[in-house]
Amino acid sequence: MADHFTVPAFAKRCMDITGNSWGASFEHPFVIALADGSLKPEIFKFYQMQDARYLEAFSDACAIISTKAEDPVDKLWFVDAARMALVVESQLHAGYGAKLGYNSEDIAKIELTPSNRAYQNHMISTALRGSLVEAVAAIAPCPWLYIELGQHLLKKMGTIPDTHPYADWLKMYSDPGFNDYMNELLSRLQKYADRSDGETKNRALSDFHTSARYEWMFWDQAWTNQKWPA
């Protein structure tokens, strides 16, 4: 578990309920190949294009959450989070698009994989139908896992050479600047949990676990070039 940002009590419960699901992402062959630079460009391209479409749904979920938040400060934070998902991360996608031969029009035309579509539906439906704690629990694993994974890989590698084929990705997600983002997100998750009854919190724990599982599936759908079976 991360020691570079504060993990409140309910976030710890969320992490505990994931069991092996969380650590499995760190050991996925996609992640291992990404870190050592052996990941094939066509696999990374598949992942990046699917990820760009996923981030549109993540942004939508944050925007929906902002309409439910009563505190104007919280409302604005989630509006900014929705914007950040599209603006900041799109810069990374644009850079790799120029290297790997795709653009925003190509991204718009791709067919979502079964795993990507299911993950998006999970986040959006939870944001629409669930309470604030459920909605935030459903989106939290994505930034949390990426930031923790990025900083874990940096610690393991020591330095990220500019010649590494995925240096931009590794440097982005190992950036300690994201720690402030996680402190803000997890403090709100705790605040909404404190206002919720036991049944609602149990649903939020399940929502978090589901998203953590989808995170592993996101690596896997790129690694296996996932297609619709029929």
N, C-alpha and C positions, 0 to 999 in steps of 0.2 A: 504493500500500500504506500501511496505517495507520502513523503515527509516534507515536501516543498510547498504544500499549501494545507490549510486547516481542513480536517475532515470531521465534521460534527457528528453527533451521536447517531442521527437517523441515517446519514450517509454511510456510516460504518455498518449499520444494520443492512443497508442495501448491498454493500460489498460482501458482507458475510453470507448473504443468501445466494450469491452467485456460485458459491462452491468452486468447482474447477472451471466454470465457464469463462471467468475473467482471465486466469492465467493461460488458458488454452490459446488465446490470441497471441501471446508472447512467443508461443512455441509453434505457431502455424508455419508451414514451409514457405508460404508467401512472405511472411514477415522476416524469416531467417534469410531468405534470398534477397529481399529488399535491403537488409542491413549489410550483407556481405557484397552486394553489388552484382550478384549473379542472376538476378531476376531478369527474365527475358523482356525486352522492350514491348513486345506485343501484349504480354500479360499485364504489364504496368499500364499500358494504354487502355486496355479493357477496363481495368480497375478505375483509372482516372476519369474516364468518360461516364461510367456508372456512378462514381462518387459525385461528379458535378450535378447529376440529376437528383441524387439523394439529398444534396445540400439545398436544393430548391424546396424539398419537402421539410427539411429541418428548419429552414427559414420560415416556411408557412406555419409550422407548429409554434415557433417562437412568437410569431405575429398573433396567432390565436390566443396564446397564453397572455399576451399583453392586454387583450380585450377583457380578460377575466380578472386581472390584477387590479385591486382597488387602490393600492398605494401608487400615487403618480410616479414616485421614484422607481418602483418596481416596473411599472408600465413602460417607462422610458427605457429601462435597462433591457427589457425583452425586445423592444423595438430596435434598439441598437444591436442586440444579439442577432436578430433577424437580418439586419443589414450586413453585419460582419460576416455572416455565413456566406453571403453572396459576393460581397466586395473583396474582402481580404483573401478568401480562399480561391476566388476566381483568378486572382493574379498568379497563383501557383499553377492553376489549370492552364491558363493562357501560355505560361512559359513552357510547360511540357507539351502543350498542343503544337507550338511552333517547332519543337524538336521532333515530335513523333508524328506530325502530319494530321492534325485534326483542329477544328475550330468550333465556335459556338453553334454554328448551323449543323455541323456533324453531330454534336452532342444532343441537340434538340431532336434529331431524327432517330436516335438509337432506340431499340426496344429494351425496356427494363427487364432485367432478369427476374425470375420468380422470387429470389431472396430480396432483391432491392425493392420490388413492388410491395412485398409483404412487410418489410421493415417500414417503408413509408406509410403504409396503411395503418400500421400499429401506432406510429407517432401521431399521425393526424387524427385518427379516431379517438385516441386517448386525450389529445388536446381538446377536441370538440366535446366529448361526452364525459370526461373525467373531471375530478376536482383539480385544484391547482397543484396539490402535492403529487397526484398521479401524473399529471401532464409533465411536470418538471422531472419527475423520476424517469419518465419514458425518454426524455431527450438527454439526460445527464450522462449516460454511459459513453456516448459518442465523443464529446470533448474530453471527458475524464480519461478514457482509455487512450486516446491519441496523445494527449499531453504526457501521461504517465509512460506510455510506450516510447515516445520520442526522447524523453529525458533518461529513461532506462537504457536505450540504445546508445545515447551519447556517453553515458557513464561507462558502458561496456566497451565502446570503441575508443574512448579517450578523446579523440578529435575526429572531425568529419572533413576529410580532404576535399578541396574544391574539385578534384578530378573524379570523385565518386559519382557514378551516373545518377544517383538519386540524392545528391547532396542538398538540393533545394528543399526536398520533402523532409529530409532528416533535420535540417537546420530549422525549418519552420516549426515543427512539432516539438523540438527540444528547447525552443525559446522560452526562457524563464518568465518572459512577459505574460505568458498565458496563465501563470499561477494566480495573478490577480483576478482573471476571468473565473477561474475555478472557485476561488474564495467567495466571489459574489454569487455564483450559481449555487454552490452548496449551502451557503448561509440562507438563501431563499428557500431551498429545499427543506432545511431545518425549520424555518419559520412557518412554512405551510404545514409541515408535519405536526408541529406543536399545536396547531389549530384544528387538527383532524382527530376523529375518533379511531379506535383500534381497527375497525373493519376497513375504513378508508386507507389507513396506513398499510394494512396487509395487501390491499389491491395495488398500492404504489410500489411495494416491495416486489410484487409479481411483475409489474410493468417494467421495473428496472432490470430484473433478471431476464425478461424477454428481450429487451434491447441489448443486453450484454451478449446474449446468445446470437442475436442477429449480427452483432459486430464480428463475431467469429465467422459467421456464414458469409459476411461481406468479403472477407479475405478469400474464403473458400470458393465463392462463386467466380472470382477472377482467376484463381489458381486452376480451376477445373473448366474454365470457359463455359460456364453454366448456360444451358439453353432450356427452353420450354420443352417438355417431353412429348407434347402432342399439339 
